[in-house]
């Protein structure tokens, strides 16, 4: 059945466009036509709402009261996806923070099964660690850290369906191993790293294409030591940013955004179970409390975030001066490109999957569509 979405302000490219109809059929966007020319089996009046490409979150630890590490199952993945869908996320990578290889194997198998079963929104898996630097461990359990050897390589390259993103510290491996992962189809990002500029730059030159939560848990940009931050901003890597006003000062974000094209930044939530769930949870034996939009352990260490993607877009506009189209594209088009999915999703254009979000002017989500299916 064909559906015409009308009377919305539609983000097409970099502009909000009125007076058009988005025609959806068979799970895809068939055409964008003048509203008075729309012919479909059903017409949906959006009543002036924003119609944006569905948000894609490459770093989702949990949601709906569940944490991927605690129970890496199809059911957990579905619960996380449902919780974040309420906030406009139509594509996501369940994210496993540093754990044993046995747990990573279970997580990868669960993601593969979830994709095979058609769980809405799951695009692959993000393995964040355990190939990290204890000096920049953040909330990660350093006792889980290990070297990237052949056993780990075989595991990281074992997902049959979807994308695999691996966050690692470049100084804890070699450019050769990074290139080997990239050549095997793995998306590699630098994170939880104390690498110097030269080491980080070598990683980006040898296949790493991302920086995990830029500025957080990485060597900073200083006058004579540009660090991972400097290498990332100088490179063509996609930089994930957590825009909650706490992880990174808004002024720092504004400076970073002024330094390079916006399409190489992407909004991430780094969300924990508190998004759409209770505000207290346990992370690898440590109690975490979410308050005022921030998740912290008892010692004050940041433990992911209580941020959703609609909130990230809202904050990006309010805190950094981005326009709504710029912020929305950093939540959709940029992560789609990072994951190599631009031919499938990330924009409102004919031929792409109908992954869409309708929202009011305050970015409160009204409705989402994943592959044309509404919720």
Backbone torsions as a table, in degrees:
resi	resn	phi	psi	omega
1	UNK	NA	136.2	179.1
2	UNK	-91.8	144.3	-179.9
3	UNK	-129.3	135.0	174.7
4	UNK	-107.5	120.4	175.3
5	UNK	-93.3	115.8	-172.6
6	UNK	-126.1	166.1	175.8
7	UNK	60.6	39.2	173.9
8	UNK	-119.5	165.8	171.0
9	UNK	-100.4	105.1	-165.2
10	UNK	-98.2	128.7	176.2
11	UNK	-80.8	105.7	177.6
12	UNK	-115.6	113.4	-174.2
13	UNK	65.5	-116.7	-178.3
14	UNK	-110.8	13.4	-174.8
15	UNK	-129.1	146.1	170.0
16	UNK	-88.1	122.5	-172.0
17	UNK	-117.6	133.6	176.7
18	UNK	-107.8	165.4	175.2
19	UNK	77.5	18.6	178.8
20	UNK	-121.8	160.1	174.2
21	UNK	-116.1	136.9	174.3
22	UNK	-101.0	116.2	-177.0
23	UNK	-94.7	123.6	-177.0
24	UNK	-119.2	131.8	176.7
25	UNK	-156.1	139.8	178.7
26	UNK	62.5	28.0	177.2
27	UNK	82.8	1.0	-177.5
28	UNK	-128.3	162.0	174.6
29	UNK	-80.0	114.9	-177.6
30	UNK	-84.6	-36.7	-177.5
31	UNK	-166.7	161.7	170.3
32	UNK	-124.7	117.3	-171.1
33	UNK	-132.5	162.4	171.5
34	UNK	-55.2	140.4	-173.6
35	UNK	-56.8	-35.0	-177.5
36	UNK	-76.6	-3.5	177.9
37	UNK	-108.3	4.1	-176.0
38	UNK	-70.9	129.6	175.1
39	UNK	-129.4	117.3	-177.9
40	UNK	-154.4	164.9	178.7
41	UNK	-68.6	-30.1	-178.6
42	UNK	-140.3	143.3	176.1
43	UNK	-117.1	130.0	177.4
44	UNK	-112.0	121.0	178.9
45	UNK	-89.0	116.7	-178.4
46	UNK	-84.5	-2.3	173.0
47	UNK	54.4	39.1	176.1
48	UNK	84.1	4.0	-178.7
49	UNK	-68.4	160.0	170.1
50	UNK	-71.4	137.9	171.6
51	UNK	-119.3	111.3	-173.1
52	UNK	-118.4	156.4	171.2
53	UNK	-62.2	141.7	179.9
54	UNK	-58.0	143.5	-176.9
55	UNK	-76.7	145.3	179.9
56	UNK	-121.0	119.6	-175.2
57	UNK	-112.2	115.2	-176.4
58	UNK	-89.3	2.1	-177.8
59	UNK	-145.0	91.1	-176.1
60	UNK	-129.5	101.1	-178.8
61	UNK	-76.5	-30.4	-176.8
62	UNK	-172.6	-177.3	179.1
63	UNK	168.3	158.1	179.0
64	UNK	64.0	25.3	177.8
65	UNK	86.6	3.5	-179.3
66	UNK	-123.7	149.1	179.8
67	UNK	-116.5	132.6	-176.5
68	UNK	-58.6	-40.9	179.5
69	UNK	-60.3	-36.5	-175.6
70	UNK	-67.5	-38.4	-176.0
71	UNK	-149.0	80.9	-178.8
72	UNK	-75.4	79.8	-176.3
73	UNK	-129.6	168.1	175.1
74	UNK	-58.8	-41.5	-178.0
75	UNK	-62.4	-40.8	177.5
76	UNK	-64.3	-44.4	179.8
77	UNK	-60.6	-43.2	179.4
78	UNK	-64.4	-39.7	179.6
79	UNK	-66.6	-40.6	177.5
80	UNK	-63.3	-46.0	-179.8
81	UNK	-61.3	-41.5	-179.6
82	UNK	-65.8	-40.6	-179.8
83	UNK	-63.2	-42.8	-176.9
84	UNK	-80.6	-24.4	176.6
85	UNK	-60.5	-32.4	178.2
86	UNK	-62.5	-16.4	179.5
87	UNK	-114.4	23.6	171.6
88	UNK	92.0	1.1	179.7
89	UNK	-81.9	118.8	-180.0
90	UNK	-111.0	-4.9	176.1
91	UNK	-148.9	138.4	-176.8
92	UNK	-156.2	158.9	171.9
93	UNK	-111.5	109.7	170.5
94	UNK	-55.9	132.1	-171.1
95	UNK	-114.6	124.5	179.2
96	UNK	-103.0	118.4	175.9
97	UNK	-81.4	168.0	-168.3
98	UNK	-43.2	125.8	-179.9
99	UNK	-153.4	178.4	180.0
100	UNK	-69.1	156.2	179.5
101	UNK	-59.6	-32.6	179.7
102	UNK	-63.2	-37.6	178.5
103	UNK	-72.4	-40.0	177.1
104	UNK	-59.1	-41.5	179.3
105	UNK	-61.1	-43.1	178.7
106	UNK	-64.1	-41.7	-179.4
107	UNK	-63.7	-43.8	179.5
108	UNK	-63.4	-42.5	178.9
109	UNK	-63.3	-37.8	179.7
110	UNK	-66.4	-41.7	178.3
111	UNK	-64.4	-43.6	179.0
112	UNK	-59.6	-43.5	179.7
113	UNK	-68.0	-37.2	179.3
114	UNK	-64.2	-42.1	178.1
115	UNK	-65.2	-43.3	179.6
116	UNK	-62.2	-34.1	-178.6
117	UNK	-82.8	-6.0	178.6
118	UNK	78.7	27.8	175.3
119	UNK	-59.2	125.5	-173.8
120	UNK	-60.2	129.1	168.4
121	UNK	93.2	-20.7	-173.9
122	UNK	-73.5	126.2	-174.6
123	UNK	-110.1	-9.0	-176.7
124	UNK	155.8	-150.5	-176.2
125	UNK	-139.1	147.2	173.9
126	UNK	-115.5	116.0	176.4
127	UNK	-99.8	101.2	-176.8
128	UNK	-97.4	93.0	-172.4
129	UNK	93.5	175.3	14.9
130	UNK	-96.6	23.6	-176.1
131	UNK	-94.6	59.2	-169.8
132	UNK	-120.1	172.6	179.8
133	UNK	-101.6	123.8	-178.0
134	UNK	-60.2	-23.6	179.4
135	UNK	-68.5	-18.4	179.9
136	UNK	-128.7	41.1	-171.1
137	UNK	-74.2	-23.4	-175.4
138	UNK	58.9	-130.4	-179.2
139	UNK	-86.5	-4.8	-178.6
140	UNK	-66.0	149.3	178.2
141	UNK	-85.5	107.3	-175.7
142	UNK	-63.8	-20.6	178.3
143	UNK	-67.1	-15.2	178.5
144	UNK	-88.6	-11.4	-174.3
145	UNK	-67.0	147.5	-178.2
146	UNK	-157.5	172.8	-180.0
147	UNK	-85.6	156.5	177.2
148	UNK	-87.9	94.6	-178.4
149	UNK	-107.1	-173.6	-176.4
150	UNK	-63.8	-36.1	178.2
151	UNK	-62.8	-44.8	178.9
152	UNK	-66.7	-41.0	179.1
153	UNK	-58.4	-46.0	-179.6
154	UNK	-60.4	-38.7	179.9
155	UNK	-69.1	-45.5	-177.5
156	UNK	-63.4	-24.6	-177.8
157	UNK	-101.0	19.0	-171.9
158	UNK	-95.3	-10.1	-179.0
159	UNK	-66.0	128.8	-177.3
160	UNK	-88.2	-30.8	-176.1
161	UNK	-124.6	141.9	176.1
162	UNK	83.6	-176.2	-175.7
163	UNK	-98.2	146.7	173.2
164	UNK	-116.6	120.7	174.9
165	UNK	-108.9	130.4	178.6
166	UNK	-121.2	123.7	172.2
167	UNK	-96.5	127.9	179.6
168	UNK	-143.1	163.9	174.9
169	UNK	-93.9	117.8	-175.5
170	UNK	-56.0	-32.7	-177.8
171	UNK	-74.6	-10.9	179.5
172	UNK	-95.0	3.6	175.7
173	UNK	-142.2	-153.0	-178.9
174	UNK	-133.1	157.9	174.4
175	UNK	-57.0	-33.0	179.0
176	UNK	-62.4	-44.6	-179.3
177	UNK	-67.8	-36.4	176.6
178	UNK	-63.4	-45.0	177.4
179	UNK	-62.6	-38.5	179.2
180	UNK	-62.6	-43.5	176.7
181	UNK	-63.3	-47.3	-178.9
182	UNK	-61.0	-41.7	179.7
183	UNK	-65.7	-23.5	178.3
184	UNK	-87.2	4.2	176.9
185	UNK	93.1	7.5	179.0
186	UNK	-84.5	137.5	173.7
187	UNK	-87.2	122.1	-174.5
188	UNK	-110.6	131.9	176.4
189	UNK	-126.4	147.0	176.2
190	UNK	-89.5	132.3	178.8
191	UNK	-167.8	160.5	-175.6
192	UNK	46.5	57.6	-169.8
193	UNK	-135.8	141.7	174.6
194	UNK	-112.2	24.7	-178.0
195	UNK	-60.2	148.8	171.5
196	UNK	-79.8	172.9	-176.2
197	UNK	-56.2	-46.2	-175.7
198	UNK	-62.5	-41.9	-179.5
199	UNK	-67.3	-42.5	178.8
200	UNK	-65.6	-43.2	179.2
201	UNK	-61.4	-38.2	177.6
202	UNK	-64.4	-36.3	177.2
203	UNK	-63.7	-44.8	179.6
204	UNK	-67.9	-28.1	177.9
205	UNK	-78.4	-13.7	-175.3
206	UNK	-118.3	27.7	168.8
207	UNK	116.3	-14.3	174.3
208	UNK	-69.7	130.8	-175.5
209	UNK	-123.1	9.0	-179.4
210	UNK	-143.6	161.3	171.8
211	UNK	-127.5	120.5	-175.9
212	UNK	-81.9	127.0	-173.9
213	UNK	33.3	77.1	-179.1
214	UNK	-48.1	136.8	-178.9
215	UNK	84.0	-32.4	-177.1
216	UNK	-88.3	132.8	176.4
217	UNK	57.4	44.9	175.3
218	UNK	-154.8	157.2	-179.7
219	UNK	-62.5	133.5	-171.7
220	UNK	-82.8	171.6	173.5
221	UNK	-86.4	115.5	175.9
222	UNK	-126.0	179.3	-170.7
223	UNK	-61.6	-41.9	-177.2
224	UNK	-116.4	-0.2	178.3
225	UNK	-135.0	93.0	-174.4
226	UNK	-65.2	-21.2	175.7
227	UNK	62.3	-168.8	179.1
228	UNK	-66.1	-38.3	179.7
229	UNK	-58.6	-48.4	179.9
230	UNK	-62.8	-43.3	-179.6
231	UNK	-64.2	-39.6	-179.4
232	UNK	-66.4	-45.8	-178.1
233	UNK	-68.3	-28.3	178.6
234	UNK	-78.4	-24.2	-176.2
235	UNK	-84.6	-176.6	174.5
236	UNK	-97.2	11.9	-177.3
237	UNK	-66.8	148.4	172.1
238	UNK	-78.4	130.2	-177.7
239	UNK	-109.3	117.5	173.9
240	UNK	-76.6	139.2	178.8
241	UNK	-132.9	138.7	177.3
242	UNK	-99.7	108.3	-175.0
243	UNK	-102.8	79.3	176.7
244	UNK	-120.6	4.0	180.0
245	UNK	79.8	-2.3	-178.8
246	UNK	-118.4	-49.9	-179.6
247	UNK	-58.6	-40.0	179.2
248	UNK	-139.2	134.1	178.6
249	UNK	-63.6	137.6	-179.3
250	UNK	-54.5	-35.2	178.9
251	UNK	-64.0	-39.4	177.7
252	UNK	-62.8	-41.4	177.6
253	UNK	-64.6	-41.4	179.5
254	UNK	-61.7	-39.9	178.3
255	UNK	-64.8	-43.9	179.5
256	UNK	-62.4	-44.2	-178.6
257	UNK	-64.5	-27.1	178.6
258	UNK	-79.6	-10.0	-171.1
259	UNK	-90.9	-13.2	-174.5
260	UNK	-163.5	169.6	-178.4
261	UNK	-57.8	140.1	-178.5
262	UNK	-64.8	-25.7	-175.7
263	UNK	-71.5	-3.3	175.2
264	UNK	-101.5	11.8	170.7
265	UNK	-112.0	148.0	174.7
266	UNK	-140.9	139.8	177.4
267	UNK	-77.1	137.6	174.3
268	UNK	-131.9	155.9	178.5
269	UNK	-94.5	-36.0	-170.3
270	UNK	54.0	37.4	-168.6
271	UNK	-73.2	149.3	177.7
272	UNK	-111.1	178.8	-176.7
273	UNK	-58.3	-17.8	-177.0
274	UNK	-67.8	-19.3	176.2
275	UNK	-72.7	112.0	-176.7
276	UNK	74.4	16.2	-178.3
277	UNK	-147.8	-173.8	179.1
278	UNK	-59.2	151.7	-174.2
279	UNK	-90.6	7.4	171.5
280	UNK	-126.6	136.0	177.9
281	UNK	-155.6	171.7	-179.3
282	UNK	-112.9	133.7	178.2
283	UNK	-122.0	106.6	179.7
284	UNK	47.7	48.5	175.3
285	UNK	87.1	-4.2	-179.4
286	UNK	-108.2	132.8	177.9
287	UNK	-75.3	132.1	179.5
288	UNK	-119.1	136.2	178.6
289	UNK	-120.7	131.1	175.1
290	UNK	-99.4	120.5	178.8
291	UNK	-145.3	137.7	-179.7
292	UNK	55.5	35.7	176.5
293	UNK	79.0	9.4	-176.0
294	UNK	-126.8	138.4	175.4
295	UNK	-103.0	127.0	180.0
296	UNK	-138.3	149.8	168.9
297	UNK	-80.9	174.0	-176.9
298	UNK	-60.1	-30.1	-179.8
299	UNK	-85.4	5.4	178.5
300	UNK	92.3	-5.7	179.7
301	UNK	-63.4	131.5	175.2
302	UNK	-63.5	135.4	-177.8
303	UNK	-127.7	79.5	-174.6
304	UNK	65.3	-152.4	-176.7
305	UNK	-142.9	168.6	173.3
306	UNK	-107.3	32.2	-172.7
307	UNK	-100.3	141.3	170.1
308	UNK	-111.5	167.9	-172.9
309	UNK	-71.5	-33.5	174.9
310	UNK	-63.0	-40.4	176.0
311	UNK	-64.5	-36.7	178.3
312	UNK	-64.0	-42.2	177.5
313	UNK	-64.9	-45.4	179.1
314	UNK	-58.1	-46.8	-179.3
315	UNK	-66.0	-38.3	-179.1
316	UNK	-60.9	-37.4	177.2
317	UNK	-70.7	-45.9	-174.7
318	UNK	-72.9	-34.8	-171.1
319	UNK	-99.7	-25.0	-173.5
320	UNK	-114.3	-10.3	-179.3
321	UNK	84.4	6.2	175.4
322	UNK	-66.5	150.6	171.0
323	UNK	-75.5	162.5	177.1
324	UNK	-58.3	-45.8	177.4
325	UNK	-58.9	-40.8	178.8
326	UNK	-62.3	-46.8	-178.2
327	UNK	-65.6	-42.7	-179.3
328	UNK	-64.6	-38.5	178.0
329	UNK	-68.2	-29.8	175.3
330	UNK	-72.0	-15.8	176.5
331	UNK	-97.8	-5.5	-175.2
332	UNK	-136.6	-64.1	-175.0
333	UNK	-65.7	-43.6	-178.1
334	UNK	-64.7	-50.3	178.3
335	UNK	-64.2	-31.9	175.8
336	UNK	-61.9	-43.0	178.3
337	UNK	-65.1	-43.1	178.8
338	UNK	-56.9	-39.5	-178.5
339	UNK	-86.1	-0.9	-178.7
340	UNK	71.7	31.7	-176.1
341	UNK	-115.9	18.2	-176.1
342	UNK	-62.6	-24.8	179.0
343	UNK	-80.6	-4.6	-177.5
344	UNK	-115.2	-38.0	-169.5
345	UNK	-158.4	178.3	175.9
346	UNK	102.3	-4.7	-179.5
347	UNK	-154.8	165.8	174.3
348	UNK	-101.4	100.8	-175.7
349	UNK	-156.1	148.8	179.5
350	UNK	-56.4	136.9	178.0
351	UNK	95.5	-21.9	-179.9
352	UNK	-81.4	157.9	176.4
353	UNK	-61.6	142.9	-178.2
354	UNK	-81.6	71.7	174.0
355	UNK	-100.6	105.5	-167.4
356	UNK	-138.0	156.8	174.2
357	UNK	-138.2	130.6	173.0
358	UNK	-101.6	132.8	-176.7
359	UNK	-145.2	158.5	175.3
360	UNK	-85.5	-176.4	-174.9
361	UNK	-66.6	-18.8	178.1
362	UNK	-94.5	11.2	-179.5
363	UNK	64.2	27.8	168.4
364	UNK	-80.2	126.4	-174.1
365	UNK	-76.2	130.8	178.6
366	UNK	-96.6	-42.1	-175.0
367	UNK	-161.2	148.4	172.6
368	UNK	-127.1	152.4	174.0
369	UNK	-127.2	129.8	172.9
370	UNK	-118.0	116.1	-175.3
371	UNK	56.6	36.2	177.9
372	UNK	82.5	-7.5	179.2
373	UNK	-89.7	126.4	-174.1
374	UNK	-87.8	150.3	172.5
375	UNK	-152.8	NA	NA
